[in-house]
Amino acid sequence: MEPELWTTPQHILVILAHPDDPEFFCGATLAKWARAGHRITYLLLTCGDKGFNPTTHPEMTPEQLCAIRHEEQYAAAKLIGADAVHILDHPDGYLVPDLKLRREVVREIRRHKPDILVTCDPQNLFAAYGINHPDHRAAGQVVLDAVFPAAGNPVYFPELLEEGFQPHMPKEVWCSLTLQPNVTVDVTDMWDIKMQAILQHKTQVQDPEKLIERLKSRRAEDSTEENPRYEEKFRVVKYG
């Protein structure tokens, strides 16, 4: 099913693990929302500083890659139509959904006060390339744990009140990269934007032509190569 149309502009906060996750997981939906007048903010927990092969790129360091991936993400977000990008620069590959990170995510939810929050499904252990990255699962888990019961309840992390961050609860949480979808968005008209945004992540794309071919092949099952249709699926939880 298609989501209900929001009658007023929404502030959408996207919290995921790495640069390129927003574009790969749900970039076409984000582009669609941006063009509908909604305000989109990215919050990435790491800068993806380990996303390279030292054997093929011996000159690269994690610090250098971190800086490059910041710039790649800004370029991709601009194509999507996001208003702002924030990257917390936690070490890539080491995310753990512990209380320290949960407090940090609660702080950011209270800071940005989104109407809609987008993350990924922490229960998705497997992906098309094999085992789903542990950072993806950790990011989804810590975001869901931060949303409920902590973000909207003043007795959780009361020290955040002293910092000036009042409780805030998003109206909806959209989990991308899920095997348990309950909302499907037709994003055919935004698929080219999604692909172009993904290609901005040059350090992560070894063969652009093969990547485009693979992305084009991900059409909806009931469509054809001549008349492709594309979808992005989510598990949506509504609180408002």
Number of C-alpha atoms within 10 A of each C-alpha: 10 10 12 7 6 9 6 8 13 17 18 26 26 26 26 27 31 27 31 24 21 30 25 16 21 24 27 28 25 26 26 22 19 19 14 12 13 19 20 24 20 22 23 24 24 25 27 28 23 17 17 16 9 12 8 8 9 9 8 14 13 17 12 11 18 21 13 17 23 21 15 22 27 21 16 25 27 15 17 27 21 23 14 14 18 16 19 13 16 17 16 18 18 11 19 16 19 12 13 10 19 23 20 18 24 26 24 18 27 22 14 15 20 23 19 18 26 24 30 30 25 22 16 19 15 12 12 6 7 8 10 16 15 17 23 23 23 24 28 26 20 25 28 23 19 25 22 13 12 21 29 18 15 15 13 16 18 13 12 18 15 9 9 11 20 18 22 21 24 22 13 18 25 23 26 26 27 20 15 15 17 15 16 16 17 19 20 18 14 19 23 15 20 26 20 15 26 29 22 21 21 13 13 17 13 9 10 14 11 11 15 15 10 11 16 16 13 12 19 15 10 8 11 11 10 6 7 15 19 21 18 22 23 25 19 19 13 10 9 8
